[in-house]
Amino acid sequence: MKVHVDLNRCESNGLCVLTAPEVFELDGDQRLHYEEFPDEELWPDVEDAARNCPVQAITITRSTEGDVSGQP
């Protein structure tokens, strides 16, 4: 799984940080940092974070399944 966040779209509201704190983090300036290749056990939380992002800034790609963008 590869995670990508469109930082131009991201509003740093922190829902992803609450959902998957091992993968997403806001720094002191409210800039988002994230793990591009999270461990497999974190995938369900990352998928929830992508699905619940209010601006749909998180995209998940799996090499065997293509794009799983959190879009309904």
N, C-alpha and C positions, 0 to 999 in steps of 0.2 A: 504494500500500500504506500502510495506517495500522497502527501498532503500539500496543497498549494493554497495560499490565501492571497486574494487580490487586495493588496494593501491600499490601493487607490479607492476601493469600494468599502473597505473595513472602517467602521465607525468606533472601534475600540470600546464597545459596550460591555465586553467581558463575559458574555454568556458562554462562549467557548471555553474560557478559562474556568468557569464554574463547572462545566460539564466534563472537561478533560484537562485537569490542571497539570498532568504529567507531560502534556503535549503543547499546550498553549500557555503563554505568560505575557502579562502586561508589565512593562518596565515603569520606572518612576515618571517618565514623560508620557505615559499612556500609549506607548507604541507596542504593537503586538509582535511577539517573537514566537516561533513554533518549531517543533521537531518535524522535519520534512519526511522522515522515514520512521514512524513510530513502531514499537514492538507490536507483534500480532495480538497480544492480550489486550491492548489498548484500542483496537479497531472499533469495537462497539461504541465506546465513548466518543471516538472521533466521528463516527457516522452520526451519532446523536448531535454532536456539536455542529456538523455541516447542515443537518436537517433543520436545526433550530436557529441558525444564524439569521437574524432579522433582515440582513441585506444580501444574503446568499453569497457571501464572499469566499466561502471555503469550498474547494473542489478536491475530491478524492479520486485517485486513479489507481486502478489495479491492473497489472499487466495482463492478467488472464481474463478480466471481465470488462475492460475498457473504462470509460468514465462513469463514476457513481457520484454525481455532483451534489447530492443533498437536495436537489430539486425534486418536488413531488412527482 
